[in-house]
Amino acid sequence: VPTRALVLGKFLAATGLVAVALGLTLPLPLMASALGPLDWGPVVGGYVGALLLGALYVAIGLCVSALTNNQVVSLMVTLVVGGAFYVVGTDPVTALFDTRTGELLRAIGTGSRFESLERGVLDLRDLVYYGVLTSTFLAFNHTFLELDRLDADAPRGRTAARALMTVSSLIAANALVANVWLAPVTALRVDLTENGDYSLSDATTGVLAALDEPIRISAYFSERTHPLLSPLVPQLRDLLEEYAVAGEGRVEIEVVDPSSDEDLQKELSEQFGVRSVPFQVDDAQSQAVINAFFHVLIRYGDQHQLLSFDQLVEVFSDPTGPKVQLKNPEYELTRAIKKVSQDFSTLASVVADLPEPVALTFYVTPGSLPADFQTLPKLVADAANEIVKIAGDKVRYAEVDPGGDPAKQEELYAKYGLRPLAADLFQTQVFFADIVLTMGDKVERLSPSGKVEPSDLKAAFEAALRRLAPGQRTTVGLLTEIPENPPSDPNIPPQFQPPQRRPDYNGLQQLLGDLYEVQPLQADASEVPSTVDVVVVGKPGTLSDHALFALDQYLMRGGKVIALAGSHRVDVDREGISAVPQDKRFLDLLEAWGVKVDAGFALDARNATFPRPVRRPGIPVPLIEMTPYPFFPDIRQDAMLRGEPAVAGIVNVTLPWGSALDVVAREGVTTKEILKTSANGWRYAGTDLSPVGPQGAQKADVVGVVAEGTFPSFYSVQGQSPPTDLGDVRPVTASMPDARLAVIGSSELVGDLILQLAQQPGGEVHRGNLQLIQNLIDASTEDTDLLTIRSAGGFARTLDPTTEDERTTLTWFQIGLAGALLLGVSLVVRGSRGNTTSLFDEASTRRTA
């Protein structure tokens, strides 16, 4: 039998044993997949990595055993060598060196390579690393066995020994060269994760392809940084290299350490606000503060966007201590690139990107215009001609008089939802004064008032063109109450002052500001600006007549409204948790449009936890405990409408202190139920917000809807008139067909309290709430580029809750399944041994004969 056959036979046998042992653990992921949305990519990557790691250690053990006849010595040396290969790339070791040396050590370490594979990414560099290292140890194993057969005293033996060592050394040298040569190759890999968490998406390549000029991405990383951040540097650098490849010459990448260049630090600080971040570093010998850079700067023309440490890195804790990981770098980078490219775009460049010409048509009846509309035709013509001068052939302006032509008027209503307006209270005189921009099947409608300014018209035209152009920046109007608080009494100590109510959604406004143009809306304004693409309404307080009219007519003009509408507003202060009923006018407005908000709360046995103060005997101060809280229904993917863009990529959403929604049928309106509680949900009519058990029948309730179509006006449904101080304004009684309404039954969905909980350890369950709002905004404006990557790698997958009996049953089922698999393996091995014995007996008989 050749020595190489002995080496490979023993290696394959031992590696096969490792594979069998790994196979016996398959009941674990199978059971996890039955309890929740398991991503099989990291599971497959983990098994592949474990098998390769086991094969390498087998090769090391065989090589060491060829050098000694003592099995104990062989075991101990193998443990030392294998442990050294594993430890050299771990964080405690790499933390002792600078970033570049740490990267080299991680490239050598078997553990760091395994961590790369267990993410669910089969990288050619990792596969080659394990393959060539295993082959090298097998080659030396073969050499050491052959050396035992040679006569070291004979010249021929010494020559053969030198030849064997030379060949093995060349194999080792080639293994080293192969790893060094492949180190910069980042594209040869397969991302097995369900959502492509570690691969550039089509949305990113599309954004890069739309760049008119090269974009420069500068990564500023310090060589000496916090040890937990060092492993993240090569991950970001590899990702940036992928951007450079996907950009096809439009993306310039540079990685710089500004720590030792004071002039560069000053320039970055003054021009772009790039400043080092202090990190506390503790070890057994000392404590120190390291000022390090961990920033990415994107520059495009005269625009720039800075991604700082807190935007790129997520810090969390587990039983072993603090951990860090990249949040969702592709989403942050692509969003920043999209933002700077849009901000840099002038109207001329926006129009140049239009896929086809835009028809700008003013439908007006000059002969029947009321007095305050008489100057409107000239204002519209002047503003439109200015746009035409800039746009050239891409925009065509026309003025059409549909008066006296009933067929034309019916066509305008059927295509665009245009209706004549009443010029007087008794509707004896009607007129048209509507602007429509069309590009293919896309339509933008503007309904200017008689008191419009020329600058407002031009801004409205430009905003409409940007909405028609692909990938332009969205303007979000945010309407929420700014509460009035009584003045504080200087004669009363601060701790006894009445609690102050602060405006909510401050965190939401800040986070949305990174993605969109956010425009706070005035509560007393009688019109939503035409530059607003979508309006988000939450906790509006008592809606004034003007605000009610503005919201209603905004939807009638084909607007997009997102309503965060629970039946109660919840106040959390040092006195506890209290529920305050929402303003009924806002809920009546939604009901007129077709969505009725239940007066109680929607509770669910499948819920998230909430930090509640709990008093324990003998402890004077209350303890904060994370307790299951039915007022926080946890809505999983099985309760979401599949295929709906608003919930694309969302793992789960919580509904804090929410309410059920009942759909009221409206002719011409199509409604989709996008979110529901589980079948173990129930409605609760009380106001005590302590955890309660099921009351009444349990069933799934609708808590999120999206509706599109021709909505009736609030004033036509209620039979009311608009505010008298607006003059002779007559409300539009039915909306354009492309009007859109999204209602989520929780006023607290993205309130400041929930966003704070989402940032705390264990708060991952709430992070889908913000993503839901962003998805709703993008889906409303048909800007869905980032929907596919917004959730990549950013949210924890959670298992369905189980009872103690169910967990016990599952545990024994897994043990039984593993035992059955082991018994099956034993029977197969016993049978194969019997066959092998028979073959040997037959061969022996033949030799004897």
RALIN-V208591 format. One record per run of one state. SS is the DSSP state (2 for helix, 1 for strand, 0 for the rest). FROM is the first residue (numbers start at 1). TO is the last residue. Records with the same first field share a line. If there is no record, write none. Layout:
# RALIN-V208591
SS = FROM-TO / FROM-TO
This chain:
# RALIN-V208591
0 = 1-2 / 24-25 / 36-39 / 66-70 / 88-90 / 95-98 / 109-109 / 119-120 / 150-154 / 183-188 / 192-201 / 210-214 / 222-226 / 248-250 / 257-257 / 261-261 / 273-276 / 283-286 / 293-293 / 301-302 / 308-308 / 319-320 / 327-328 / 345-346 / 353-357 / 365-365 / 369-370 / 374-375 / 401-405 / 417-420 / 423-429 / 432-432 / 440-441 / 447-453 / 469-474 / 480-493 / 497-505 / 514-516 / 521-533 / 539-544 / 557-559 / 565-567 / 574-575 / 582-583 / 594-594 / 598-600 / 605-606 / 615-622 / 641-644 / 648-651 / 657-660 / 664-668 / 677-680 / 685-701 / 710-711 / 713-713 / 719-723 / 727-733 / 735-738 / 745-751 / 760-762 / 781-784 / 789-803 / 849-849
2 = 3-23 / 26-35 / 40-65 / 71-87 / 91-94 / 99-108 / 110-118 / 124-149 / 155-182 / 202-209 / 227-247 / 258-260 / 262-272 / 309-312 / 329-344 / 347-352 / 366-368 / 371-373 / 376-394 / 406-416 / 454-468 / 494-496 / 506-513 / 545-556 / 584-593 / 637-639 / 645-647 / 714-718 / 724-726 / 752-759 / 763-780 / 785-788 / 804-848
1 = 121-123 / 189-191 / 215-221 / 251-256 / 277-282 / 287-292 / 294-300 / 303-307 / 313-318 / 321-326 / 358-364 / 395-400 / 421-422 / 430-431 / 433-439 / 442-446 / 475-479 / 517-520 / 534-538 / 560-564 / 568-573 / 576-581 / 595-597 / 601-604 / 607-614 / 623-636 / 640-640 / 652-656 / 661-663 / 669-676 / 681-684 / 702-709 / 712-712 / 734-734 / 739-744
